[in-house]
Amino acid sequence: MTQIKVIKNQKDYEEALKLVEELMSRSPNPDTDDGAQLELLSVLIEDYETKQFPSALPSPVEAIKFRMEQSGFKPVDLVPYIGSRSRVSEILSGKRQLTLDMVRALATGLGIPEKVLVQKPDQSEESRYERWDVRIVKAMESYGYFGNKTLKKFSKGELLKDFFGSFSGNLQPVALLRSGISHRSAPRTDTGALDAWKIRVLQKAEKIKMPVKYKHGVIDIEFMRNLVKLSTESDGPIVVCEELRKIGIKVVIERHLPKTFLDGAAILEDKDNPIIGITLRYDRLDSFWFTLMHEVAHVARHYGQDISIFYDEKLLEKDGSQMTEDERKREHEADGWAEEAVLPDSKWEISNAKITPSPMATQSLANELGINIAVIAGVVRFKHQNFFYLNKIVNDESAKVRQLFPDAFKMKTKV
């Protein structure tokens, strides 16, 4: 067991982050030594970050919308606290300030601190950006989001305003508040960081030259199964990206940002060439292939509908993500296609791995399907909902993926 100590400086902080990533790659049960270490480290890191990177309070409107998202509220649910529907609309759009009675009602009814609600509104774009968590901005700087500009010479607001404003796609940082976005969300995700990540993916996608336009209907389960069989090749992740490019789908590898748990996304705004973004949050073959198949399924099933982007967090994990019923239905559909492509029900039901998830049974199933054993092992663990199983297989050095995409993981500076 690694000795854990109080985090006193940047070196201790970086070592703790590295250890957290190592522990998370094992997907430990909370009741194990690794699980206890992970929980303790998380507390120590949060304490250090709170002291080193104090965050500004959210605006009153941001706080209300966050509570609405947590509680599954619609604007009409705020009428008892704010007044008429029109008054609610004015508050949420920033056209009207909260009255003292509204502040008291919201604080009592929704549990939003009064110190947040009584802040004077600041409508400047730059001021909104200044409220961003510095950890996210530091990561963006390190990953090259701002080019040669740094936090030493520019403020958070200046860097973020320039970054969002420079994109030709004209995405606004409040994108997640509009319709057309499906979010398989982890509860504490920073939606601004998702917006920034999306723009980064779109910027990279613009540089990919496409031989054809995507034709809806070309993808079916059999096509996806053939893609997964590429997992047996040492450079399978690279090859599959090229195979998808040949049918008009762009694939971009871009790491996730702090305060997100993003595995992948299907961006369907471009009606000629849909985009799939993969973060490789876990440096494992099973995570890469299941996430990719999940996003391919979104393209196959939901392209040309009313959703412009699917954000998918915490795939292949125990933790459920918060979703609306419509989002849950679409995600269930994509999960179903991905699982059927990787491990068909007809094979799973008669497999020894369903009864005894041993390495031998998993290898036999992988051989029968013609798929890398690490990919099958990951799905077997998920189906059993026991992430102790087959750890050595899914975390083997031969099952690492990031090394195949070095440009996506090089850093300008340490975070």
Backbone torsions as a table, in degrees:
resi	resn	phi	psi	omega
1	MET	NA	131.4	179.3
2	THR	-72.3	136.9	178.9
3	GLN	-75.1	128.6	-179.2
4	ILE	-103.6	134.7	-178.2
5	LYS	-128.5	165.5	177.5
6	VAL	-63.4	138.6	-180.0
7	ILE	-85.7	114.9	-175.3
8	LYS	-111.2	-21.1	-175.8
9	ASN	-149.7	179.9	-177.1
10	GLN	-61.5	-37.9	179.9
11	LYS	-63.2	-46.9	177.3
12	ASP	-59.3	-40.3	-178.9
13	TYR	-62.6	-46.6	-179.4
14	GLU	-65.4	-38.4	178.1
15	GLU	-65.5	-38.5	178.9
16	ALA	-66.0	-42.1	178.3
17	LEU	-62.3	-40.4	179.2
18	LYS	-64.2	-41.4	179.6
19	LEU	-67.1	-37.6	177.0
20	VAL	-61.3	-44.9	179.3
21	GLU	-61.1	-40.7	179.5
22	GLU	-64.2	-44.0	-179.9
23	LEU	-67.0	-41.1	-179.2
24	MET	-63.8	-31.5	-179.9
25	SER	-64.7	-19.5	179.2
26	ARG	-90.4	-7.2	-178.1
27	SER	47.1	58.2	-173.5
28	PRO	-70.8	148.7	171.4
29	ASN	-72.7	139.9	-178.4
30	PRO	-56.8	-24.5	-176.6
31	ASP	-84.4	-3.1	-178.4
32	THR	-93.1	170.2	176.8
33	ASP	-60.4	-43.1	178.6
34	ASP	-62.1	-40.3	179.4
35	GLY	-64.2	-40.2	178.7
36	ALA	-67.2	-39.5	177.2
37	GLN	-62.9	-43.3	-179.1
38	LEU	-62.5	-42.1	179.3
39	GLU	-65.0	-42.8	179.6
40	LEU	-65.3	-43.4	178.5
41	LEU	-61.0	-41.1	-179.4
42	SER	-60.9	-40.0	178.5
43	VAL	-65.8	-44.4	-179.3
44	LEU	-64.9	-41.4	-179.8
45	ILE	-66.1	-44.0	179.6
46	GLU	-62.1	-39.7	179.0
47	ASP	-64.5	-43.2	179.9
48	TYR	-66.2	-43.5	-178.5
49	GLU	-65.1	-37.1	178.8
50	THR	-61.6	-38.7	-179.2
51	LYS	-76.7	-38.6	-175.3
52	GLN	-85.5	-32.2	-175.1
53	PHE	-126.8	68.0	-178.9
54	PRO	-61.4	132.1	-177.8
55	SER	-95.8	142.7	175.9
56	ALA	-73.8	157.3	179.7
57	LEU	-69.3	148.4	174.4
58	PRO	-70.6	160.7	176.5
59	SER	-71.6	160.7	178.7
60	PRO	-54.8	-44.1	-179.0
61	VAL	-65.7	-42.3	178.2
62	GLU	-60.1	-41.6	-179.5
63	ALA	-64.7	-42.1	179.5
64	ILE	-64.8	-44.4	-178.9
65	LYS	-66.4	-35.4	177.7
66	PHE	-64.0	-44.2	179.1
67	ARG	-65.5	-36.6	176.6
68	MET	-61.4	-43.6	-179.7
69	GLU	-63.9	-43.2	179.2
70	GLN	-61.0	-40.8	-173.0
71	SER	-93.3	-4.7	-178.0
72	GLY	70.6	28.7	-177.9
73	PHE	-81.1	149.9	168.3
74	LYS	-105.0	163.3	-179.8
75	PRO	-51.6	-36.0	-178.4
76	VAL	-63.0	-24.6	179.9
77	ASP	-71.4	-13.2	179.7
78	LEU	-90.2	-6.9	-178.3
79	VAL	-55.2	-42.7	179.9
80	PRO	-61.6	-23.3	-177.7
81	TYR	-97.8	-28.3	-172.4
82	ILE	-112.5	-34.3	-178.6
83	GLY	132.3	-135.9	-177.4
84	SER	-72.9	168.6	177.6
85	ARG	-62.2	-39.0	179.8
86	SER	-65.1	-36.6	178.6
87	ARG	-67.5	-39.9	176.6
88	VAL	-60.8	-45.2	179.6
89	SER	-60.3	-40.8	179.9
90	GLU	-65.9	-39.1	179.5
91	ILE	-67.0	-47.8	-176.5
92	LEU	-67.7	-26.5	178.9
93	SER	-89.0	-4.7	179.0
94	GLY	82.9	9.5	-177.8
95	LYS	-81.7	-18.4	-178.0
96	ARG	-136.1	143.5	178.2
97	GLN	-88.0	155.5	176.9
98	LEU	-70.3	139.9	173.4
99	THR	-86.8	169.4	179.9
100	LEU	-62.6	-38.8	178.5
101	ASP	-63.4	-40.1	178.3
102	MET	-64.4	-43.0	-180.0
103	VAL	-58.3	-47.1	-178.9
104	ARG	-63.8	-41.4	-178.8
105	ALA	-66.1	-42.6	-179.8
106	LEU	-69.0	-37.7	179.5
107	ALA	-66.1	-42.3	-178.7
108	THR	-75.1	-44.8	-174.5
109	GLY	-79.1	-37.0	-175.7
110	LEU	-111.0	-5.9	177.2
111	GLY	73.9	24.3	177.3
112	ILE	-87.1	126.0	-177.7
113	PRO	-56.3	137.6	-179.0
114	GLU	-61.9	-33.4	-178.9
115	LYS	-62.8	-25.3	175.9
116	VAL	-78.1	-43.1	-174.4
117	LEU	-72.3	-26.0	-175.4
118	VAL	-90.4	2.1	178.6
119	GLN	-63.2	144.2	174.9
120	LYS	-73.8	133.2	-177.9
121	PRO	-68.0	139.2	175.5
122	ASP	-123.2	107.6	-171.6
123	GLN	-85.7	-3.2	-177.6
124	SER	-68.2	139.7	-179.3
125	GLU	-59.7	-42.2	-177.0
126	GLU	-65.0	-35.4	-179.6
127	SER	-66.3	-34.9	176.5
128	ARG	-63.5	-41.3	-179.9
129	TYR	-67.6	-31.4	-179.5
130	GLU	-65.4	-19.1	179.0
131	ARG	-83.0	-4.1	-179.5
132	TRP	-64.5	146.6	176.4
133	ASP	-63.2	128.4	-175.6
134	VAL	-63.4	-26.9	178.4
135	ARG	-62.8	-38.5	179.2
136	ILE	-66.9	-44.5	-178.2
137	VAL	-66.4	-39.9	177.4
138	LYS	-61.7	-41.1	178.1
139	ALA	-64.7	-43.7	178.1
140	MET	-58.9	-42.2	177.9
141	GLU	-60.7	-45.7	-177.6
142	SER	-65.8	-34.3	-177.3
143	TYR	-85.6	0.6	175.1
144	GLY	90.9	13.6	-179.1
145	TYR	-61.1	-33.5	-172.6
146	PHE	-102.2	12.2	-178.2
147	GLY	65.2	-127.6	-178.5
148	ASN	-89.9	-2.3	180.0
149	LYS	-78.8	143.0	-177.3
150	THR	-132.7	165.6	177.9
151	LEU	-70.1	-14.1	177.5
152	LYS	-72.1	-28.0	-176.2
153	LYS	-110.8	-19.1	-176.8
154	PHE	-132.1	153.2	177.8
155	SER	-79.7	166.5	175.5
156	LYS	-56.4	-46.7	-177.8
157	GLY	-59.1	-42.6	-179.5
158	GLU	-65.3	-44.1	-178.5
159	LEU	-65.1	-45.3	-177.0
160	LEU	-70.6	-40.1	178.5
161	LYS	-61.5	-42.5	178.8
162	ASP	-66.4	-41.1	-179.0
163	PHE	-63.6	-51.7	-178.7
164	PHE	-68.0	-36.4	-177.3
165	GLY	-73.4	-21.8	-175.4
166	SER	-82.2	-13.7	-175.4
167	PHE	-78.9	128.8	-176.4
168	SER	-68.4	-20.6	179.6
169	GLY	-71.9	-13.1	173.0
170	ASN	63.8	31.4	176.2
171	LEU	-72.6	133.1	178.3
172	GLN	-93.8	152.3	-177.3
173	PRO	-70.1	-4.2	175.7
174	VAL	-100.1	23.8	-172.7
175	ALA	-57.5	-34.6	-175.4
176	LEU	-73.2	-4.5	178.9
177	LEU	-92.0	-7.1	-178.2
178	ARG	-100.5	171.2	180.0
179	SER	-77.0	170.7	177.1
180	GLY	91.6	7.5	-179.1
181	ILE	-125.3	128.0	176.0
182	SER	-108.4	127.1	-171.2
183	HIS	-126.9	105.4	171.8
184	ARG	-82.7	92.6	-159.9
185	SER	-103.3	138.3	164.6
186	ALA	-81.3	142.8	-170.4
187	PRO	-54.7	-34.7	-173.3
188	ARG	-105.8	21.1	-179.5
189	THR	-65.2	138.3	173.9
190	ASP	-88.2	110.1	-174.8
191	THR	-69.0	-27.0	175.6
192	GLY	-63.4	-38.0	178.1
193	ALA	-65.2	-34.7	176.4
194	LEU	-64.8	-40.8	177.4
195	ASP	-59.3	-45.2	-178.9
196	ALA	-63.8	-43.0	178.6
197	TRP	-60.9	-42.4	-179.5
198	LYS	-60.9	-44.4	179.9
199	ILE	-62.5	-41.0	178.0
200	ARG	-59.2	-43.1	178.0
201	VAL	-63.3	-43.8	179.9
202	LEU	-64.0	-37.4	177.8
203	GLN	-61.9	-43.8	179.5
204	LYS	-69.3	-36.9	-178.7
205	ALA	-65.0	-32.4	179.4
206	GLU	-60.2	-24.6	-176.6
207	LYS	-87.7	-7.4	-179.2
208	ILE	-85.8	121.9	178.9
209	LYS	-84.2	130.4	-174.5
210	MET	-108.9	133.8	-179.2
211	PRO	-80.2	-25.3	-176.8
212	VAL	-146.0	166.9	170.0
213	LYS	-89.7	148.1	179.4
214	TYR	-71.7	134.6	177.2
215	LYS	-109.6	116.7	-178.5
216	HIS	-61.5	132.8	-179.9
217	GLY	108.3	-10.5	-178.1
218	VAL	-74.7	-20.9	-178.5
219	ILE	-98.1	126.7	169.7
220	ASP	-134.8	-179.1	-176.9
221	ILE	-59.5	-41.1	-178.6
222	GLU	-63.9	-39.9	176.8
223	PHE	-60.6	-43.4	-179.3
224	MET	-66.4	-37.9	178.0
225	ARG	-62.0	-40.2	178.4
226	ASN	-66.2	-33.5	176.3
227	LEU	-63.9	-45.1	-176.9
228	VAL	-64.3	-28.5	178.7
229	LYS	-63.9	-18.4	175.6
230	LEU	-67.7	-12.3	-179.4
231	SER	-64.4	-18.3	178.7
232	THR	-75.9	-13.8	179.3
233	GLU	-86.7	145.0	-177.3
234	SER	-61.9	-31.3	178.1
235	ASP	-109.5	29.2	-177.6
236	GLY	-52.4	-45.1	179.4
237	PRO	-59.4	-34.8	177.8
238	ILE	-71.2	-43.8	-177.9
239	VAL	-63.0	-41.6	-176.9
240	VAL	-67.9	-32.6	176.3
241	CYS	-62.9	-38.4	179.2
242	GLU	-70.6	-38.8	179.0
243	GLU	-62.8	-39.3	177.9
244	LEU	-70.0	-35.8	176.6
245	ARG	-60.9	-34.6	-178.6
246	LYS	-65.4	-23.2	178.1
247	ILE	-105.2	11.5	172.6
248	GLY	97.5	14.4	179.6
249	ILE	-111.5	127.2	177.7
250	LYS	-88.9	137.5	175.1
251	VAL	-120.2	126.5	-179.6
252	VAL	-121.9	129.5	174.5
253	ILE	-97.3	118.9	179.9
254	GLU	-146.5	120.6	-175.9
255	ARG	-61.0	154.4	-179.9
256	HIS	-76.5	161.2	178.4
257	LEU	-98.3	159.3	176.1
258	PRO	-55.1	150.7	179.1
259	LYS	67.3	20.9	168.4
260	THR	-131.1	160.7	178.5
261	PHE	-128.2	36.0	-170.9
262	LEU	-72.6	129.8	173.5
263	ASP	-99.0	-38.9	-179.2
264	GLY	-170.5	174.7	178.7
265	ALA	-153.8	148.5	171.8
266	ALA	-112.5	116.1	-177.2
267	ILE	-105.3	113.0	-170.2
268	LEU	-111.9	19.9	-177.7
269	GLU	-68.5	-38.2	179.6
270	ASP	-81.0	112.3	-175.3
271	LYS	-75.3	-9.6	176.2
272	ASP	-91.7	-41.1	-174.9
273	ASN	-140.1	96.9	175.6
274	PRO	-61.5	156.2	-177.0
275	ILE	-122.3	135.7	172.9
276	ILE	-114.2	126.1	176.1
277	GLY	-108.0	133.6	179.7
278	ILE	-124.2	133.0	-176.7
279	THR	-95.9	-22.9	-171.5
280	LEU	53.6	44.4	178.0
281	ARG	-55.6	-38.9	169.5
282	TYR	-107.2	128.2	-177.8
283	ASP	-83.8	69.1	-176.5
284	ARG	-141.7	146.8	179.1
285	LEU	-62.7	-41.6	-177.5
286	ASP	-62.8	-38.7	179.0
287	SER	-66.4	-44.2	-179.8
288	PHE	-60.5	-51.2	-172.6
289	TRP	-71.3	-39.9	179.0
290	PHE	-67.6	-42.4	178.8
291	THR	-60.9	-45.2	-179.8
292	LEU	-60.7	-45.6	-180.0
293	MET	-64.1	-35.8	177.6
294	HIS	-62.4	-44.3	-179.6
295	GLU	-72.2	-36.2	175.1
296	VAL	-61.3	-38.7	178.1
297	ALA	-63.4	-38.7	176.1
298	HIS	-60.6	-42.6	178.4
299	VAL	-62.4	-45.5	-177.2
300	ALA	-65.4	-39.8	-172.6
301	ARG	-95.2	-27.3	-168.8
302	HIS	-124.0	5.2	176.7
303	TYR	-64.8	135.6	177.5
304	GLY	83.6	6.4	177.3
305	GLN	-96.5	-156.8	-173.2
306	ASP	-92.4	7.9	179.9
307	ILE	-106.1	127.1	-178.2
308	SER	-92.6	-24.1	179.5
309	ILE	-154.1	140.4	173.3
310	PHE	-112.7	114.6	172.3
311	TYR	-93.1	126.9	-177.4
312	ASP	-122.6	114.8	-179.3
313	GLU	-114.4	147.7	174.0
314	LYS	55.5	47.4	170.3
315	LEU	-71.5	153.1	179.4
316	LEU	55.1	34.4	176.7
317	GLU	-129.2	160.4	177.9
318	LYS	-66.6	-40.3	-173.4
319	ASP	-61.4	121.8	175.2
320	GLY	-76.5	149.1	177.7
321	SER	-102.9	153.4	-178.5
322	GLN	-82.6	130.5	-177.8
323	MET	-147.2	156.1	170.3
324	THR	-77.1	171.1	-179.5
325	GLU	-63.7	-41.3	178.9
326	ASP	-64.2	-41.8	178.5
327	GLU	-64.7	-41.4	-179.8
328	ARG	-61.3	-39.4	179.9
329	LYS	-63.8	-45.5	-179.9
330	ARG	-66.9	-40.7	-180.0
331	GLU	-66.5	-38.3	177.7
332	HIS	-62.5	-38.7	178.5
333	GLU	-64.8	-45.1	179.0
334	ALA	-66.4	-41.1	175.8
335	ASP	-58.4	-44.4	-178.4
336	GLY	-61.0	-44.8	178.6
337	TRP	-65.0	-42.3	-179.2
338	ALA	-63.7	-45.4	179.4
339	GLU	-64.8	-40.3	-179.5
340	GLU	-66.6	-32.1	178.4
341	ALA	-71.9	-40.3	-177.1
342	VAL	-83.7	-48.4	-176.6
343	LEU	-140.4	91.9	-177.5
344	PRO	-58.9	143.3	178.8
345	ASP	-56.5	-37.6	-178.2
346	SER	-61.9	-31.9	177.8
347	LYS	-82.6	-39.0	-177.6
348	TRP	-64.6	-41.3	-175.1
349	GLU	-63.1	-27.8	-178.1
350	ILE	-107.7	9.1	-177.2
351	SER	-86.4	143.0	174.5
352	ASN	-64.0	-24.5	-178.9
353	ALA	-66.6	-22.0	177.0
354	LYS	-70.9	-32.4	179.8
355	ILE	-88.9	-48.6	-178.9
356	THR	-130.1	101.2	-176.3
357	PRO	-77.1	62.5	-179.4
358	SER	-88.5	160.5	175.9
359	PRO	-57.2	-38.2	-178.7
360	MET	-65.7	-44.4	179.8
361	ALA	-66.6	-37.2	179.7
362	THR	-68.6	-40.3	177.9
363	GLN	-63.1	-41.6	178.9
364	SER	-61.3	-42.6	179.6
365	LEU	-66.5	-40.8	179.0
366	ALA	-63.7	-41.5	179.0
367	ASN	-63.3	-41.3	-179.8
368	GLU	-63.7	-37.8	-177.4
369	LEU	-86.8	-16.0	-178.1
370	GLY	73.1	35.2	-176.6
371	ILE	-126.4	147.7	179.1
372	ASN	-53.5	135.9	-176.8
373	ILE	-60.3	-33.3	-179.3
374	ALA	-64.3	-34.3	179.3
375	VAL	-68.8	-45.8	178.7
376	ILE	-65.0	-40.5	179.6
377	ALA	-58.7	-40.8	179.8
378	GLY	-62.6	-41.4	-179.8
379	VAL	-72.4	-36.8	177.0
380	VAL	-60.0	-45.6	177.5
381	ARG	-58.4	-43.9	-178.8
382	PHE	-64.8	-42.9	-179.3
383	LYS	-64.5	-35.9	178.0
384	HIS	-82.3	-11.6	-175.6
385	GLN	52.8	39.8	175.9
386	ASN	-135.8	109.5	-172.2
387	PHE	-95.5	14.5	167.9
388	PHE	-83.1	-31.9	-175.6
389	TYR	-59.7	140.3	167.3
390	LEU	57.0	29.5	-178.9
391	ASN	-58.5	-43.7	-177.2
392	LYS	-62.5	-32.7	-178.7
393	ILE	-73.7	-49.7	-175.1
394	VAL	-71.9	-24.1	-178.6
395	ASN	-104.4	12.7	178.4
396	ASP	-64.9	147.8	-179.5
397	GLU	-57.6	-30.9	-179.9
398	SER	-71.8	-11.4	-179.1
399	ALA	-100.5	16.4	177.8
400	LYS	-83.7	148.8	-173.9
401	VAL	-120.4	-34.0	-172.8
402	ARG	-57.4	-31.3	-178.6
403	GLN	-62.1	-20.2	178.9
404	LEU	-80.1	-13.9	-178.7
405	PHE	-127.4	62.1	-174.3
406	PRO	-59.9	-34.5	-178.4
407	ASP	-64.8	-28.6	-178.2
408	ALA	-77.9	-14.8	-174.5
409	PHE	-122.4	9.5	173.3
410	LYS	-77.8	150.0	-175.7
411	MET	-124.6	140.9	176.7
412	LYS	-73.9	-42.5	-179.5
413	THR	-141.2	164.6	175.0
414	LYS	-73.6	140.8	178.3
415	VAL	-78.1	NA	NA
